[in-house]
Amino acid sequence: MKRITVIIPWREGLHLRPAARLVKLSQRFRSSIRLVCGAGIADTRSIFGIVALCAAMGTQLDLEANGDDEQEAIQAMEAEFAPLQSDVIS
C-alpha cells in the first residue's frame, strides 16, 4: 500500500468538478484508491463519497492506493492536487 498526504488546493473545496476528475482518473487504474479525511473514507470511484467528505480548501487528506499499479495511481492522483494559480487564493 502506498500512502501520501495531499492538501485541497481549490477555493471551493473538494466540490463536484474536481471530484469528477478524480473519479475519471481513478477508473484508469486497477488499484483501489481511497481518500481519508478524519473519520471519513471515500473510494475515489464514488463521486458521492468524495463530495460527502466535505473537504474545504486547505484540508489535509490521506491518499491511499493498494494494488498492482499503486505507484502509478498515487502519482497521477497526487498531480490532480497540485495547485494551479487560477484555482488558489493568493
VMD Tcl script that builds the backbone (N, CA, C; Angstrom):
set m [mol new atoms 270]
animate dup $m
set s [atomselect $m all]
$s set {name element resname resid chain x y z} {
  {N N MET 1 A 0.846 -1.187 0.000}
  {CA C MET 1 A 0.000 0.000 0.000}
  {C C MET 1 A 0.884 1.239 0.000}
  {N N LYS 2 A 0.512 2.185 -0.806}
  {CA C LYS 2 A 1.177 3.491 -0.861}
  {C C LYS 2 A 0.259 4.516 -0.228}
  {N N ARG 3 A 0.840 5.443 0.527}
  {CA C ARG 3 A 0.039 6.481 1.188}
  {C C ARG 3 A 0.814 7.790 1.152}
  {N N ILE 4 A 0.108 8.860 0.792}
  {CA C ILE 4 A 0.676 10.208 0.834}
  {C C ILE 4 A -0.375 11.150 1.414}
  {N N THR 5 A 0.071 12.323 1.796}
  {CA C THR 5 A -0.840 13.363 2.265}
  {C C THR 5 A -0.920 14.441 1.204}
  {N N VAL 6 A -2.136 14.846 0.882}
  {CA C VAL 6 A -2.367 15.930 -0.078}
  {C C VAL 6 A -3.197 17.002 0.608}
  {N N ILE 7 A -3.159 18.196 0.058}
  {CA C ILE 7 A -3.923 19.323 0.599}
  {C C ILE 7 A -4.862 19.829 -0.482}
  {N N ILE 8 A -6.106 20.099 -0.101}
  {CA C ILE 8 A -7.109 20.592 -1.059}
  {C C ILE 8 A -6.700 21.987 -1.525}
  {N N PRO 9 A -6.411 22.170 -2.826}
  {CA C PRO 9 A -5.970 23.472 -3.318}
  {C C PRO 9 A -7.099 24.351 -3.872}
  {N N TRP 10 A -8.305 23.787 -4.016}
  {CA C TRP 10 A -9.375 24.501 -4.705}
  {C C TRP 10 A -10.121 25.436 -3.764}
  {N N ARG 11 A -10.332 26.638 -4.212}
  {CA C ARG 11 A -11.006 27.682 -3.436}
  {C C ARG 11 A -12.360 27.219 -2.899}
  {N N GLU 12 A -13.087 26.472 -3.707}
  {CA C GLU 12 A -14.414 25.987 -3.317}
  {C C GLU 12 A -14.349 24.658 -2.569}
  {N N GLY 13 A -13.153 24.159 -2.294}
  {CA C GLY 13 A -13.001 22.873 -1.635}
  {C C GLY 13 A -13.139 21.737 -2.624}
  {N N LEU 14 A -13.346 20.559 -2.107}
  {CA C LEU 14 A -13.466 19.372 -2.950}
  {C C LEU 14 A -14.920 19.254 -3.407}
  {N N HIS 15 A -15.258 20.026 -4.426}
  {CA C HIS 15 A -16.629 20.083 -4.943}
  {C C HIS 15 A -16.774 19.155 -6.147}
  {N N LEU 16 A -17.883 19.255 -6.867}
  {CA C LEU 16 A -18.204 18.295 -7.927}
  {C C LEU 16 A -17.195 18.228 -9.072}
  {N N ARG 17 A -16.706 19.348 -9.532}
  {CA C ARG 17 A -15.784 19.299 -10.681}
  {C C ARG 17 A -14.499 18.545 -10.359}
  {N N PRO 18 A -13.774 18.915 -9.292}
  {CA C PRO 18 A -12.570 18.126 -9.010}
  {C C PRO 18 A -12.890 16.693 -8.614}
  {N N ALA 19 A -14.017 16.470 -7.957}
  {CA C ALA 19 A -14.413 15.107 -7.600}
  {C C ALA 19 A -14.625 14.270 -8.866}
  {N N ALA 20 A -15.263 14.853 -9.866}
  {CA C ALA 20 A -15.485 14.139 -11.128}
  {C C ALA 20 A -14.159 13.821 -11.816}
  {N N ARG 21 A -13.205 14.751 -11.756}
  {CA C ARG 21 A -11.882 14.484 -12.335}
  {C C ARG 21 A -11.192 13.332 -11.610}
  {N N LEU 22 A -11.321 13.282 -10.290}
  {CA C LEU 22 A -10.710 12.199 -9.519}
  {C C LEU 22 A -11.345 10.851 -9.863}
  {N N VAL 23 A -12.670 10.825 -10.013}
  {CA C VAL 23 A -13.360 9.589 -10.378}
  {C C VAL 23 A -12.890 9.110 -11.749}
  {N N LYS 24 A -12.866 10.009 -12.701}
  {CA C LYS 24 A -12.452 9.645 -14.058}
  {C C LYS 24 A -11.010 9.134 -14.071}
  {N N LEU 25 A -10.135 9.801 -13.333}
  {CA C LEU 25 A -8.734 9.392 -13.278}
  {C C LEU 25 A -8.589 8.033 -12.600}
  {N N SER 26 A -9.293 7.814 -11.517}
  {CA C SER 26 A -9.150 6.555 -10.774}
  {C C SER 26 A -9.624 5.352 -11.583}
  {N N GLN 27 A -10.507 5.574 -12.533}
  {CA C GLN 27 A -11.001 4.480 -13.366}
  {C C GLN 27 A -9.945 3.948 -14.326}
  {N N ARG 28 A -8.851 4.665 -14.482}
  {CA C ARG 28 A -7.755 4.211 -15.343}
  {C C ARG 28 A -6.869 3.167 -14.666}
  {N N PHE 29 A -7.034 2.972 -13.371}
  {CA C PHE 29 A -6.148 2.098 -12.610}
  {C C PHE 29 A -6.901 0.905 -12.041}
  {N N ARG 30 A -6.168 -0.189 -11.873}
  {CA C ARG 30 A -6.737 -1.389 -11.257}
  {C C ARG 30 A -6.695 -1.297 -9.740}
  {N N SER 31 A -5.806 -0.502 -9.206}
  {CA C SER 31 A -5.644 -0.373 -7.760}
  {C C SER 31 A -6.868 0.248 -7.114}
  {N N SER 32 A -7.067 -0.109 -5.858}
  {CA C SER 32 A -8.093 0.530 -5.033}
  {C C SER 32 A -7.497 1.834 -4.509}
  {N N ILE 33 A -8.202 2.943 -4.687}
  {CA C ILE 33 A -7.697 4.250 -4.270}
  {C C ILE 33 A -8.732 4.874 -3.344}
  {N N ARG 34 A -8.264 5.343 -2.178}
  {CA C ARG 34 A -9.171 5.924 -1.191}
  {C C ARG 34 A -8.649 7.264 -0.712}
  {N N LEU 35 A -9.579 8.129 -0.341}
  {CA C LEU 35 A -9.271 9.392 0.324}
  {C C LEU 35 A -9.746 9.269 1.768}
  {N N VAL 36 A -8.895 9.665 2.703}
  {CA C VAL 36 A -9.241 9.620 4.116}
  {C C VAL 36 A -9.171 11.036 4.664}
  {N N CYS 37 A -10.277 11.480 5.244}
  {CA C CYS 37 A -10.368 12.824 5.812}
  {C C CYS 37 A -10.949 12.680 7.218}
  {N N GLY 38 A -10.076 12.706 8.222}
  {CA C GLY 38 A -10.547 12.476 9.589}
  {C C GLY 38 A -11.124 11.088 9.694}
  {N N ALA 39 A -12.383 10.990 10.106}
  {CA C ALA 39 A -13.055 9.695 10.225}
  {C C ALA 39 A -13.714 9.271 8.915}
  {N N GLY 40 A -13.746 10.168 7.926}
  {CA C GLY 40 A -14.391 9.870 6.654}
  {C C GLY 40 A -13.457 9.191 5.675}
  {N N ILE 41 A -13.973 8.192 4.979}
  {CA C ILE 41 A -13.208 7.468 3.965}
  {C C ILE 41 A -14.053 7.411 2.701}
  {N N ALA 42 A -13.422 7.728 1.556}
  {CA C ALA 42 A -14.146 7.693 0.286}
  {C C ALA 42 A -13.347 6.925 -0.755}
  {N N ASP 43 A -14.016 6.027 -1.446}
  {CA C ASP 43 A -13.437 5.365 -2.607}
  {C C ASP 43 A -13.434 6.396 -3.732}
  {N N THR 44 A -12.325 6.537 -4.420}
  {CA C THR 44 A -12.248 7.576 -5.458}
  {C C THR 44 A -13.048 7.219 -6.708}
  {N N ARG 45 A -13.678 6.084 -6.736}
  {CA C ARG 45 A -14.583 5.757 -7.850}
  {C C ARG 45 A -16.017 6.187 -7.550}
  {N N SER 46 A -16.226 6.781 -6.370}
  {CA C SER 46 A -17.563 7.218 -5.963}
  {C C SER 46 A -17.605 8.735 -5.803}
  {N N ILE 47 A -18.255 9.415 -6.731}
  {CA C ILE 47 A -18.332 10.873 -6.663}
  {C C ILE 47 A -19.072 11.322 -5.407}
  {N N PHE 48 A -20.100 10.584 -5.021}
  {CA C PHE 48 A -20.853 10.953 -3.821}
  {C C PHE 48 A -20.011 10.775 -2.567}
  {N N GLY 49 A -19.214 9.724 -2.530}
  {CA C GLY 49 A -18.327 9.504 -1.392}
  {C C GLY 49 A -17.306 10.610 -1.247}
  {N N ILE 50 A -16.754 11.056 -2.370}
  {CA C ILE 50 A -15.747 12.122 -2.343}
  {C C ILE 50 A -16.365 13.427 -1.864}
  {N N VAL 51 A -17.486 13.800 -2.439}
  {CA C VAL 51 A -18.140 15.059 -2.071}
  {C C VAL 51 A -18.612 15.023 -0.613}
  {N N ALA 52 A -19.022 13.837 -0.141}
  {CA C ALA 52 A -19.504 13.700 1.235}
  {C C ALA 52 A -18.410 13.950 2.273}
  {N N LEU 53 A -17.150 13.946 1.858}
  {CA C LEU 53 A -16.066 14.256 2.790}
  {C C LEU 53 A -16.125 15.711 3.255}
  {N N CYS 54 A -16.786 16.567 2.464}
  {CA C CYS 54 A -16.936 17.996 2.793}
  {C C CYS 54 A -15.586 18.645 3.087}
  {N N ALA 55 A -14.601 18.366 2.262}
  {CA C ALA 55 A -13.246 18.874 2.473}
  {C C ALA 55 A -13.104 20.280 1.890}
  {N N ALA 56 A -12.802 21.232 2.737}
  {CA C ALA 56 A -12.629 22.625 2.333}
  {C C ALA 56 A -11.194 22.870 1.875}
  {N N MET 57 A -10.978 24.013 1.250}
  {CA C MET 57 A -9.634 24.398 0.827}
  {C C MET 57 A -8.696 24.362 2.027}
  {N N GLY 58 A -7.514 23.777 1.826}
  {CA C GLY 58 A -6.517 23.700 2.884}
  {C C GLY 58 A -6.611 22.447 3.747}
  {N N THR 59 A -7.665 21.656 3.564}
  {CA C THR 59 A -7.831 20.416 4.322}
  {C C THR 59 A -6.802 19.384 3.876}
  {N N GLN 60 A -6.197 18.701 4.842}
  {CA C GLN 60 A -5.268 17.621 4.528}
  {C C GLN 60 A -6.030 16.312 4.411}
  {N N LEU 61 A -5.723 15.569 3.351}
  {CA C LEU 61 A -6.318 14.258 3.124}
  {C C LEU 61 A -5.201 13.242 2.973}
  {N N ASP 62 A -5.443 12.032 3.438}
  {CA C ASP 62 A -4.535 10.929 3.147}
  {C C ASP 62 A -5.042 10.253 1.890}
  {N N LEU 63 A -4.154 10.051 0.950}
  {CA C LEU 63 A -4.471 9.386 -0.304}
  {C C LEU 63 A -3.796 8.026 -0.258}
  {N N GLU 64 A -4.586 6.957 -0.363}
  {CA C GLU 64 A -4.073 5.600 -0.258}
  {C C GLU 64 A -4.377 4.830 -1.535}
  {N N ALA 65 A -3.383 4.092 -2.007}
  {CA C ALA 65 A -3.574 3.233 -3.171}
  {C C ALA 65 A -3.043 1.850 -2.837}
  {N N ASN 66 A -3.783 0.832 -3.244}
  {CA C ASN 66 A -3.391 -0.537 -2.966}
  {C C ASN 66 A -3.708 -1.390 -4.182}
  {N N GLY 67 A -2.672 -1.990 -4.775}
  {CA C GLY 67 A -2.894 -2.848 -5.932}
  {C C GLY 67 A -1.673 -2.918 -6.821}
  {N N ASP 68 A -1.844 -3.548 -7.971}
  {CA C ASP 68 A -0.742 -3.789 -8.907}
  {C C ASP 68 A -0.083 -2.511 -9.403}
  {N N ASP 69 A -0.874 -1.493 -9.668}
  {CA C ASP 69 A -0.344 -0.250 -10.235}
  {C C ASP 69 A -0.445 0.905 -9.235}
  {N N GLU 70 A -0.271 0.605 -7.950}
  {CA C GLU 70 A -0.452 1.614 -6.902}
  {C C GLU 70 A 0.506 2.789 -7.027}
  {N N GLN 71 A 1.742 2.552 -7.459}
  {CA C GLN 71 A 2.705 3.646 -7.584}
  {C C GLN 71 A 2.259 4.640 -8.651}
  {N N GLU 72 A 1.848 4.132 -9.797}
  {CA C GLU 72 A 1.381 4.999 -10.876}
  {C C GLU 72 A 0.093 5.716 -10.469}
  {N N ALA 73 A -0.779 4.999 -9.787}
  {CA C ALA 73 A -2.052 5.584 -9.355}
  {C C ALA 73 A -1.819 6.722 -8.378}
  {N N ILE 74 A -0.947 6.525 -7.421}
  {CA C ILE 74 A -0.716 7.551 -6.397}
  {C C ILE 74 A -0.072 8.786 -7.019}
  {N N GLN 75 A 0.824 8.575 -7.973}
  {CA C GLN 75 A 1.471 9.711 -8.642}
  {C C GLN 75 A 0.472 10.511 -9.466}
  {N N ALA 76 A -0.387 9.825 -10.196}
  {CA C ALA 76 A -1.381 10.513 -11.028}
  {C C ALA 76 A -2.380 11.273 -10.169}
  {N N MET 77 A -2.825 10.650 -9.083}
  {CA C MET 77 A -3.787 11.313 -8.198}
  {C C MET 77 A -3.139 12.502 -7.500}
  {N N GLU 78 A -1.885 12.357 -7.089}
  {CA C GLU 78 A -1.182 13.465 -6.436}
  {C C GLU 78 A -1.089 14.672 -7.367}
  {N N ALA 79 A -0.865 14.420 -8.641}
  {CA C ALA 79 A -0.770 15.505 -9.624}
  {C C ALA 79 A -2.078 16.286 -9.722}
  {N N GLU 80 A -3.223 15.633 -9.511}
  {CA C GLU 80 A -4.516 16.327 -9.544}
  {C C GLU 80 A -4.646 17.341 -8.413}
  {N N PHE 81 A -3.928 17.120 -7.323}
  {CA C PHE 81 A -3.998 18.024 -6.178}
  {C C PHE 81 A -2.953 19.128 -6.232}
  {N N ALA 82 A -2.117 19.134 -7.269}
  {CA C ALA 82 A -1.121 20.196 -7.426}
  {C C ALA 82 A -1.856 21.505 -7.676}
  {N N PRO 83 A -1.593 22.516 -6.879}
  {CA C PRO 83 A -2.334 23.775 -7.022}
  {C C PRO 83 A -2.031 24.472 -8.344}
  {N N LEU 84 A -3.074 24.979 -8.935}
  {CA C LEU 84 A -2.959 25.802 -10.132}
  {C C LEU 84 A -3.204 27.242 -9.715}
  {N N GLN 85 A -2.489 28.176 -10.296}
  {CA C GLN 85 A -2.625 29.579 -9.887}
  {C C GLN 85 A -4.052 30.071 -9.988}
  {N N SER 86 A -4.783 29.633 -10.991}
  {CA C SER 86 A -6.146 30.137 -11.165}
  {C C SER 86 A -7.108 29.567 -10.129}
  {N N ASP 87 A -6.737 28.449 -9.483}
  {CA C ASP 87 A -7.610 27.812 -8.519}
  {C C ASP 87 A -7.340 28.206 -7.077}
  {N N VAL 88 A -6.205 28.799 -6.806}
  {CA C VAL 88 A -5.786 29.045 -5.434}
  {C C VAL 88 A -5.836 30.531 -5.106}
  {N N ILE 89 A -6.309 30.842 -3.933}
  {CA C ILE 89 A -6.301 32.235 -3.472}
  {C C ILE 89 A -4.883 32.601 -3.071}
  {N N SER 90 A -4.397 33.730 -3.519}
  {CA C SER 90 A -3.037 34.166 -3.188}
  {C C SER 90 A -2.967 34.745 -1.796}
}
mol reanalyze $m
mol bondsrecalc $m
mol representation Tube
mol addrep $m
